[in-house]
Amino acid sequence: MRTPRRIAFGAVAVAAGALLVGANTVPAAASESAITGSFEYSDLLGGNNRIVDPSEGTCYYVTSVALSGFNNTDARATTYTDLNCTVLGTVVNPGNAAVFPFASVRLTLP
């Protein structure tokens, strides 16, 4: 028959092992989902701007209405006509250009 002390020690060892495994997998998963590259755009005021290594899922608004953009990232960019990334989204795949006015952009990995 097992004693309560041995059972408790075994449970603690299993829990500690699970924590170590979890701690090692979280950073690897986070680094795999990073977007690399830049989204470049020209705005209504004649400025050329870029968003470098954007965060996935973040809504970026442009300084003034953008007239065109180029997706030089490894992610799918969706441009929107409003500042909150909600109205009239148009997808711009990696390596492609947007040749229409937009006010915000969100990038997501495929």
N, C-alpha and C positions, 0 to 999 in steps of 0.2 A: 504494500500500500504506500502511496506517495504521501509525503508530509506536506503540509501547507507551505512550509518554507521553500521547498524545492519548486513547487508550482509557481509561487510568487517570483522566484528568481528567473525561471524560464520565461514568464510573461514579460518581465522587465527586459530581458535579453532580446526577445522578439520585437518589442516596441522600439528599442534602441536601434536595432538593425533596420527596421522600417524607416526610421527617421533618417538614417545615413543614406539609404537608397533614395529616398525622396529628395534629400538635399543635393544629391549628385545629379539628378535628372532635371531639376528646374532650370538651372542656368543653361544647359544644353538646349532645351526646348526654346527658351527665350532668344538665344542667339540665332537659331535656325529661322526664326520668323522676322528677322530684321530686314527692312527695305534698304537697298543700297542704290545709289545714284542720285540724280536730281531731276526735279520737274522745273522747267524753265518757261518763263512767260514774259510777254511784252504787254505793258499796260497802256491805258488810254492817254497817260501823260508822256508817253514816249520812253519810259524806263524799261530796262531789261532786268528781270529779277529771277531768282531761283530758290527753290526749297531743296536743301541738301539732306540726304538720308532721312526722309520724312518718317514719322511714326505711323504705323499702320492704324487706320481707322480714325485718325484725327482730321477734323475739318479745318482746312487752312483758308482764310479769306485773303484775297489779293489786295494790294495797296489801293488800287483804283480798278475799275473794270478792265479786265484783261482782254486784249483783242485776239491773241493767239498764244499757243503754248506748245511745248514739246516734252513728251514723256521719255526721259532718259533714265528710267529706273527699271527694276526687275518686277515691278508691281503694276496692277491695273489702276489707272487714274480715272476718277469720275468727276467731271466738271459740272458746276451748277450755276444757275442764273441768279441765285440769292446768296446771302452771306452765311447761311446756316446749313448748307449742303443738303437741302431738301427739295428744291424746285427745279424741274426739268434737267435731270441728270443725264449726261452724255459720256459714254465710256471712251477712254483714249488708252489703247493698249500700249505696252512697252515698245519704244521705237517709233511711235506714231505722233502726229501733230494734231492739235486742236486749232481749227481756223475759224472760230466763231467766238463771240463775246461770252465771258463767264466771270463770276464774282467770287467763287470759292471752288476748292478742289479737295477730294479725299482719295487717298491711295490705299489699296487693299491687295494682299497677295492672292494669287489665283488658287 
